[in-house]
Amino acid sequence: MARFTRIEVALKMSECGIIPVFYHADIQVCKEVIRVAYAAGARVFEFTNRGDFAHELFGELNKWATQELPEMILGVGSVVDAATAALYLQLGTNFVVSPLLNEEIAKVCNRRKVLWSPGCGSLSEIGRAEELGAEIVKIFPGAAVGGPAFVKAIKGPCPWTSIMPTGGVEPTEENLEAWFKAGVTCVGMGSNLFPKSNIQSGNWEELTVFVQNCYAILRKVRTQLKK
């Protein structure tokens, strides 16, 4: 059972701004990366459903995070069908993110009152997702569907829509400013947040500094936009 309500998750996603997205077959690497994100201020983390036995890995990580990093809201991404969503719900996932809009996933998540963030690429899809109860919609791939200009266009007629782009988000002041100025609620970031070189070398101290800097850039951007 999820430890956090869908409202708590949505609020924390908005507060944190950057949602780390990560998968690795080695559970120890996953733990180190989650620790790095936590130290940088992340309190929401998306573990992507990729690779054999990913759900078993997630189950162990969720138990571990509950004990070691109790404020971390761990959820799952890259879920494309209701059966997989149900599997992760049994393992206590706190949210489910999908690269596509699947109405059956909405039914499963809503039944357990777990936040569901579907991938959308048009205003029609976003509207349908909201009708199905999605609090925060994911646009994916973010850059390919139109980037910040797409978000700005959506927010015009639908200012209530909460958007999380994934794909094409970079940890630079220029890029983050463009997304947040357009009106996103938060952004998902994977390989750009966790460079492959750091993962391969296991240089967690260097990675911690890098990720902390990314969150510092976001805080600066948000402060400037409030002026």
TORZA-273766 format. One record per residue (C-alpha): residue in three letters; x, y, z. Coordinates in steps of 0.001 Angstrom, whole numbers, padded with zeros to 6 digits, always signed. Layout:
<recs>
ALAXYZ;...
</recs>
This chain:
<recs>
MET+000000+000000+000000;ALA+001253+003484-000878;ARG+002641+005447+002074;PHE+001722+008802+000540;THR-001631+010000-000788;ARG-001924+011189-004360;ILE-002452+014759-003146;GLU+000707+014582-001040;VAL+002628+013259-004035;ALA+001325+015951-006375;LEU+002186+018719-003921;LYS+005670+017345-003336;MET+006299+017007-007081;SER+005430+020667-007490;GLU+007577+021645-004518;CYS+010675+019720-005630;GLY+010447+020820-009264;ILE+012842+018208-010630;ILE+011747+014562-010563;PRO+014738+012211-010948;VAL+014157+009345-013383;PHE+016463+006348-013148;TYR+016930+002608-013650;HIS+019855+000278-013165;ALA+019957-003500-012847;ASP+022333-003294-009871;ILE+020381-002550-006697;GLN+023411-001043-004978;VAL+023842+001470-007800;CYS+020150+002348-007477;LYS+020510+002911-003745;GLU+023525+005168-004241;VAL+021736+007246-006876;ILE+018627+007592-004712;ARG+020832+008685-001800;VAL+022482+011273-004053;ALA+019102+012639-005126;TYR+017881+012718-001524;ALA+020975+014624-000384;ALA+020338+017175-003141;GLY+016799+017784-001909;ALA+014749+015403-004033;ARG+011785+013895-002221;VAL+010137+012280-005240;PHE+011968+009676-007325;GLU+010791+007764-010409;PHE+012221+004277-010837;THR+011651+003237-014436;ASN+010185-000166-015220;ARG+012899-001448-017535;GLY+014888-004650-017639;ASP+014095-008152-016402;PHE+012897-008442-012806;ALA+012541-004657-012504;HIS+009539-005065-010225;GLU+011511-007271-007830;LEU+014226-004656-007701;PHE+011656-001950-007014;GLY+010108-003942-004181;GLU+013444-004161-002392;LEU+014239-000504-003038;ASN+010881+000605-001678;LYS+011383-001381+001536;TRP+014881+000055+001861;ALA+013774+003648+001225;THR+010997+003335+003789;GLN+013600+002554+006444;GLU+016583+004623+005303;LEU+015013+007622+003545;PRO+011500+007876+005020;GLU+010669+011182+003324;MET+011463+009856-000145;ILE+008380+009231-002269;LEU+009341+006361-004539;GLY+007244+005633-007605;VAL+007452+003795-010905;GLY+007631+004992-014496;SER+007510+003498-018005;VAL+004312+001587-017181;VAL+002272+000868-020303;ASP-000498-001480-019142;ALA-002855-001983-016223;ALA-001423-005366-015230;THR+002022-003864-014690;ALA+000533-000958-012752;ALA-001281-003423-010482;LEU+001945-005329-009919;TYR+003721-002217-008692;LEU+000747-001164-006583;GLN+001121-004448-004721;LEU+004732-003472-004050;GLY+003694-000172-002515;THR+004467+002282-005292;ASN+003430+005817-004401;PHE+002725+006881-007979;VAL+002627+005513-011510;VAL+003985+007353-014550;SER+003321+006199-018090;PRO+004745+007289-021462;LEU+001257+006971-022961;LEU-002437+007418-022179;ASN-003990+004096-021155;GLU-007417+004398-019574;GLU-007184+000996-017909;ILE-004162+002188-015906;ALA-006261+005115-014685;LYS-008934+002743-013366;VAL-006430+000616-011467;CYS-004638+003588-009896;ASN-007813+005504-009079;ARG-009236+002458-007327;ARG-006299+002613-004898;LYS-006200+006420-004877;VAL-002637+006422-006188;LEU-001383+009275-008355;TRP-001228+008430-012057;SER+000635+010614-014538;PRO+000036+009586-018173;GLY+002124+010603-021158;CYS+000280+012953-023517;GLY+001190+014638-026769;SER-001877+016738-027565;LEU-004458+018907-025842;SER-007115+016284-026539;GLU-005078+013635-024741;ILE-004412+015994-021850;GLY-008113+016783-021577;ARG-009032+013097-021548;ALA-006355+012355-018951;GLU-007792+015049-016689;GLU-011291+013645-017142;LEU-009857+010326-015950;GLY-008465+011957-012829;ALA-004857+012767-013704;GLU-003615+015546-011420;ILE-000311+016021-013250;VAL+000044+015037-016900;LYS+003349+014073-018439;ILE+004220+015334-021891;PHE+006530+012915-023624;PRO+008848+013187-025323;GLY+008869+016783-024112;ALA+011125+018327-026720;ALA+009642+016358-029613;VAL+006028+017397-028967;GLY+006934+021080-029024;GLY+008964+021882-025925;PRO+008206+024968-023810;ALA+006205+026516-026676;PHE+003792+023563-026522;VAL+003367+023999-022760;LYS+002701+027719-023139;ALA+000105+027027-025820;ILE-001667+024483-023599;LYS-001694+026767-020562;GLY-003450+029473-022561;PRO-006874+027824-022819;CYS-006253+025457-019889;PRO-004428+027373-017137;TRP-005461+024738-014579;THR-003444+021995-016272;SER-000391+020745-014368;ILE+002344+019557-016720;MET+005527+017534-016239;PRO+007706+017270-019353;THR+010216+014443-019635;GLY+012654+014166-022505;GLY+014562+017221-023633;VAL+014934+018745-020174;GLU+018476+019885-019401;PRO+020001+021021-016072;THR+020939+024466-017370;GLU+019554+027826-016341;GLU+018485+028605-019888;ASN+016609+025336-020401;LEU+014930+025227-016991;GLU+013907+028864-017256;ALA+012261+028178-020614;TRP+010221+025268-019225;PHE+009135+026924-015979;LYS+008432+030263-017605;ALA+006138+028385-019986;GLY+004209+027094-016976;VAL+005302+023563-016101;THR+004622+022270-012603;CYS+007760+020140-012533;VAL+010126+018370-014912;GLY+011356+014792-015175;MET+015077+014309-015771;GLY+017068+011125-016289;SER+020446+010803-017974;ASN+021000+014569-017964;LEU+020695+014534-014184;PHE+022753+011386-013695;PRO+025597+011418-016269;LYS+026579+007965-017465;SER+030241+008621-016701;ASN+029488+009112-012994;ILE+027343+005994-012841;GLN+030002+003875-014505;SER+032810+005209-012313;GLY+030788+005095-009109;ASN+031993+008578-008218;TRP+029066+009344-005918;GLU+030648+012407-004306;GLU+031123+014068-007677;LEU+027619+013095-008707;THR+026203+014534-005484;VAL+027828+017901-006199;PHE+026497+017838-009769;VAL+022919+017011-008743;GLN+022960+019565-005932;ASN+024028+022170-008467;CYS+021117+021209-010724;TYR+018635+021808-007913;ALA+020387+025077-007048;ILE+019916+026238-010640;LEU+016223+025397-010410;ARG+015821+027351-007170;LYS+017518+030347-008798;VAL+015257+030139-011846;ARG+012108+029899-009732;THR+013185+032843-007582;GLN+013828+034988-010635;LEU+010461+034082-012178;LYS+008641+035181-009031;LYS+010045+038718-009329;
</recs>
